[in-house]
Amino acid sequence: MFQDYQTDGFFDEMFPKEGGPAFPHYRQVEEVIGGFTREKFLEKRAQTESAFLEQGVTFTVYGENNQGTERIFPFDLIPRVIPADEWQVIEDGLTQRIIALNLFLNDIYHDAKIIKDGVIPEDVVKTAAHYSPLMEGFEVPRDIYMHICGSDLIRDDQGKYLVLEDNGRCPSGASYVLENREAMKRAFPKLYQSLGVRPVANYPSLLRKTLEHLSPRQTGVPVAVLLTPGIYNSAYFEHSFLARAMGIEIVEGRDLIASDGYVYMRTTSGLVQVDVIYRRIDDDFIDPLAFRKDSLLGVPGIMDAYLKGNVVLANAVGTGVADDKVTYAYVPDMIKYYLDQDPILENVPTYLAWREKDRQHILGNLKELVVKSANESGGYGMLMGPTSSKKEREEFAAKIKANPRDFVAQPVVSLSRHPTVCGEGIEGRHVDLRPYVLYGEDIEIIPGGLTRVALNKGSLVVNSSQGGGSKDTWVL
């Protein structure tokens, strides 16, 4: 299977150089998968895809007319393998990062010392799309704002891990981590067992434990629910999967009622008080009385109950300010400011369009840069300079000039590649990694996470909404 594989000069996760043997931690993968004929391997892949179809492992892609198309989540059968020492660095770096981000959120909604000390401009914080004045002075339970985080990591052409962005509002993809693992255990049971791969199956129980730790109720078992926008949301499969795996109810806004400062769930036997809500709805839509009046997804009065301390929202309202791609550029400064440490995991170099000097550099080098909108996700609102047209660059230049606060730019990082089944053979495709961090009584990081693959040849965009797929990630 690997005899014709070429690394093409990129940093490759599996092979150090053209024609050489795999890295030591990949040797058994090379031996087992390399021993297949193409026909047998493609047959195994077809079986896996059939199982995904039967189990409804899907996501929704939205087109230009806002019509959703449901698809099977593309999955590649060659696992990504991470040795224990490499994973330890990732784990330490992510732990450091989520502590700093939570200290930052606590600070900006209270004393704002980081602003007063001139580390980050007040304008940058207060003009962030997801900054919430309602949260100023509010004491969140356990002082934790970001309970679930999915930071995206990449490796550069030297194999160094870098943080590409943080996802602290509603990070998605954890369900695919669990489904991918089950698929790989069925496809390669002996290989999986022989490598001593760290398990991920306890993620739902750790997530439930994280939620219950936040409960304002002092006695009895806390009642936690997962609040979804509904079946037409692109991540609805994940919402229902996680609720089922945690053993909690999945609810829509119409299933909850806020009354006298408390939140209740409608059930066939009457109203049940809810203590913790794992919300998969953005701030703007969660309460029409506090935010968007036209929202039909949320619960009128839920913010009143939240600010009175009678129900907990995970993640906290206002957390999205830490997701902002302009805020992201300041995370190394936060780590130094709050923890007096150097970042274990570095950021990708980032130019901020609101700075005059940076803006001139961006506008003069659009063809060489990746330009991102500060609050878009899923690969939307992005300009890939090297593959863009003149018209696209002109459009982005106009947007940047009109609203410089909302744009950042980064050099094109040559993401690492990984052997991937493409057509009838195996070719290198660019990958990133989204590990999932839970912050409750302890900080728990699931060993591995979602390795996303840019399935289109030469593409650096790994998002499923832009034609990407995924792999199982094996931490040894």
KAZI-V5867 format. One record per residue. N is the residue number from 1. OMEGA is omega in degrees with one decimal (none if undefined). Layout:
n = <N	N>
omega = <OMEGA	OMEGA>
This chain:
n = <1	2	3	4	5	6	7	8	9	10	11	12	13	14	15	16	17	18	19	20	21	22	23	24	25	26	27	28	29	30	31	32	33	34	35	36	37	38	39	40	41	42	43	44	45	46	47	48	49	50	51	52	53	54	55	56	57	58	59	60	61	62	63	64	65	66	67	68	69	70	71	72	73	74	75	76	77	78	79	80	81	82	83	84	85	86	87	88	89	90	91	92	93	94	95	96	97	98	99	100	101	102	103	104	105	106	107	108	109	110	111	112	113	114	115	116	117	118	119	120	121	122	123	124	125	126	127	128	129	130	131	132	133	134	135	136	137	138	139	140	141	142	143	144	145	146	147	148	149	150	151	152	153	154	155	156	157	158	159	160	161	162	163	164	165	166	167	168	169	170	171	172	173	174	175	176	177	178	179	180	181	182	183	184	185	186	187	188	189	190	191	192	193	194	195	196	197	198	199	200	201	202	203	204	205	206	207	208	209	210	211	212	213	214	215	216	217	218	219	220	221	222	223	224	225	226	227	228	229	230	231	232	233	234	235	236	237	238	239	240	241	242	243	244	245	246	247	248	249	250	251	252	253	254	255	256	257	258	259	260	261	262	263	264	265	266	267	268	269	270	271	272	273	274	275	276	277	278	279	280	281	282	283	284	285	286	287	288	289	290	291	292	293	294	295	296	297	298	299	300	301	302	303	304	305	306	307	308	309	310	311	312	313	314	315	316	317	318	319	320	321	322	323	324	325	326	327	328	329	330	331	332	333	334	335	336	337	338	339	340	341	342	343	344	345	346	347	348	349	350	351	352	353	354	355	356	357	358	359	360	361	362	363	364	365	366	367	368	369	370	371	372	373	374	375	376	377	378	379	380	381	382	383	384	385	386	387	388	389	390	391	392	393	394	395	396	397	398	399	400	401	402	403	404	405	406	407	408	409	410	411	412	413	414	415	416	417	418	419	420	421	422	423	424	425	426	427	428	429	430	431	432	433	434	435	436	437	438	439	440	441	442	443	444	445	446	447	448	449	450	451	452	453	454	455	456	457	458	459	460	461	462	463	464	465	466	467	468	469	470	471	472	473	474	475	476>
omega = <-174.8	-170.6	-179.8	-174.0	179.8	176.2	175.7	176.5	177.4	170.3	-176.1	-177.7	-171.1	-175.0	-179.2	-179.4	-179.3	172.1	-179.7	176.7	180.0	172.1	-176.7	-176.9	177.3	-171.8	-179.0	176.8	178.9	-177.3	-175.2	-177.0	178.0	-178.7	178.8	164.9	179.4	-177.1	-178.5	-178.5	179.2	176.0	178.4	178.4	179.7	178.4	179.9	179.4	178.5	179.1	177.8	180.0	-179.4	-177.0	177.6	179.4	-170.2	169.5	-177.3	175.4	-179.7	178.8	-177.0	-179.7	178.8	175.3	-178.1	174.9	-178.6	-178.7	170.3	178.6	-176.7	-174.8	179.9	-172.3	176.9	-172.5	169.9	-175.6	179.1	179.0	-172.5	-176.3	177.8	-179.2	-178.9	177.7	178.4	-177.8	179.6	-179.0	-179.8	177.0	178.3	-174.8	-176.8	175.3	-179.5	179.9	178.3	176.3	178.0	-179.4	178.7	-177.7	-174.0	178.1	177.8	-173.3	180.0	-179.0	-177.5	176.2	-179.4	-179.5	172.8	-179.7	178.5	-176.7	179.1	-179.9	-178.9	-178.2	-171.5	178.5	175.6	-175.1	-174.4	172.0	-175.3	177.6	178.4	-175.5	-178.4	179.1	-178.9	178.8	179.5	-179.8	177.8	-178.7	-179.9	177.3	-174.4	-176.3	179.9	-178.4	174.2	179.7	-178.5	-179.7	172.9	172.2	-178.6	-174.8	174.1	-179.1	-179.1	178.2	176.9	175.4	-179.5	176.5	176.9	178.0	-174.0	177.9	-179.8	-177.5	-177.2	173.7	-176.3	-179.6	179.9	175.0	-177.4	179.3	178.2	-179.1	179.5	178.9	-179.0	177.9	176.2	-175.4	-175.6	-174.4	-177.0	178.6	-179.6	-177.9	-174.4	-177.3	-179.4	-177.7	178.0	-175.2	177.0	-171.8	-177.8	-179.2	-179.4	-179.7	176.3	178.7	178.7	178.6	177.9	-180.0	-176.4	178.2	-176.1	-170.4	176.2	-177.8	-175.3	-178.3	177.3	-179.6	-180.0	175.2	178.5	176.6	173.5	-178.0	-177.6	172.7	179.0	-171.1	-178.0	177.1	-175.8	-176.9	-175.7	176.7	-178.9	-179.1	-178.1	179.5	-176.5	178.4	179.4	-177.6	178.3	-177.2	177.2	-179.0	168.6	-175.5	168.6	-177.9	-176.8	178.9	-178.5	176.4	175.6	-177.1	177.9	176.0	177.1	177.5	-178.9	175.2	176.5	175.5	-179.8	179.3	176.9	-177.7	177.7	-179.2	-179.8	-178.1	-175.1	179.3	171.8	-171.3	173.5	178.7	179.5	180.0	-172.8	-172.7	-169.6	-178.7	-178.4	178.2	-176.4	-175.1	-176.9	-177.2	-177.9	-178.0	174.9	-174.4	-171.8	-176.3	178.1	178.2	-177.2	179.2	177.1	178.8	-180.0	-177.6	173.8	176.9	-176.6	175.6	-178.8	174.6	176.4	-4.0	-176.8	172.9	179.6	-179.9	-175.7	177.8	178.5	176.2	-174.8	-175.1	172.5	176.3	179.5	-177.5	-177.5	-176.9	176.0	177.1	177.2	-178.8	178.9	-174.6	-174.3	-172.7	-176.0	178.9	170.4	179.6	175.2	175.2	-176.7	172.3	166.1	177.1	-173.0	175.4	-178.8	-173.5	179.5	175.3	-175.7	-176.8	179.3	-177.6	178.9	177.7	180.0	-176.6	-179.5	-175.7	-176.6	-176.7	-176.4	-171.9	168.3	-179.6	-177.4	171.0	-170.8	-173.4	174.2	176.2	177.9	179.7	178.6	176.4	-173.9	175.6	173.6	-172.6	-175.1	-178.9	-175.8	175.8	178.7	-179.8	179.6	-179.9	178.0	178.9	-179.8	178.2	179.0	178.8	-178.7	179.6	-178.1	-175.6	-174.1	-179.4	-171.5	-178.2	171.9	175.8	179.5	173.5	177.8	178.5	179.5	-177.9	175.5	179.4	-179.4	174.9	-174.7	179.1	-178.2	-178.7	-177.5	-176.1	-179.6	178.0	177.4	175.0	-176.9	-176.2	165.3	-177.9	174.6	173.0	-178.6	-176.9	176.8	-177.6	177.9	175.6	174.1	171.7	-178.5	177.6	-178.2	-176.6	-179.2	-176.9	-175.7	170.4	-179.8	-173.6	173.4	-172.0	178.2	-175.6	177.3	-177.1	174.7	-177.5	-172.4	-174.2	179.6	179.9	-179.5	175.7	178.7	176.1	-178.5	175.3	170.9	-178.0	-176.5	173.6	-174.7	none>
